[in-house]
């Protein structure tokens, strides 16, 4: 019986950054670019900004750009929702 092990090398938590950039592209639309890892640690840094964004731009369309997010777990999904 063969046993296979998969190891995923991730950066130490001290090196991981979660950044958020907000661009008002028009009166009706706001673009938000997220970069980094959207895990429990990363989301604690951006969740307050996302909550403020949702309140301040409630009447605008908010577009999330996630192409530079390298990892997302349930904490990240929860922060988005």
N, C-alpha and C positions, 0 to 999 in steps of 0.2 A: 504494500500500500504506500503510495507516494503522498508526501505532505508538502504542500506548497505554501509559502509565506510571502505576503506582499508587504513591503515596507515603503511607506511614503515619507520622503524626507521633507520636512517643513522647517522653516526658519524658527529659531528660538523666539518665544513670545516677545522678548525685549526688542527684537528687530522688526516686528510686524507693525505697520502703520495703517490706520484706516483714515482716509481723507474724504472730505466732502467739499465740493465746489458748486456754488449756486450761481446760475447765469439767468438774468431776466432777459429773455429773448424778445418778448413783446408784452403788451398789456395783458394779453390773454394766456400767455404761456411762460412757464419757468422750467429751465433745464437744470437737472441736478446730476453731476458726475460723481460717482462713488469709486474709490480705488482702495485696494487692500483686501483684507479678509473679513468677511461679515460673520464672525463667530461671536460668542458671548463677550469676549474681551473687546473686540473691535466695535461692537454695537453699543457698548456702554459709552463710548466716546461720541458716537454720532446720533444716538437716539434722541437726546434733547434737541439737537438741531433739526432733525426730521419732524419732531412734534411741533416746534416753533414754525417750521416751514408750512406744515399742514394748516396751522391756525392763521398765519399771516397771508397765505396765498390760497385760501379756501375757494375763492371764486375764479381761480386760474387753473389751467391745465398744467399738471406737474408731470414732467417726463423724467424718468430715472434712467441714466446711462450706466449700465452695469458691465460693460465690456472689459473694464480694468479691475473687476472684482475677481480675485484668484480663487476664492473659496467662499461658500455660503452654507450655513446650516440653519437649523430651525430658529435660532436667535435672529439671524439675518432676515428670514422670511417674516418673523414677528415684527421686526423693526419697520419693514416696508409696509406691512398691513396696518 
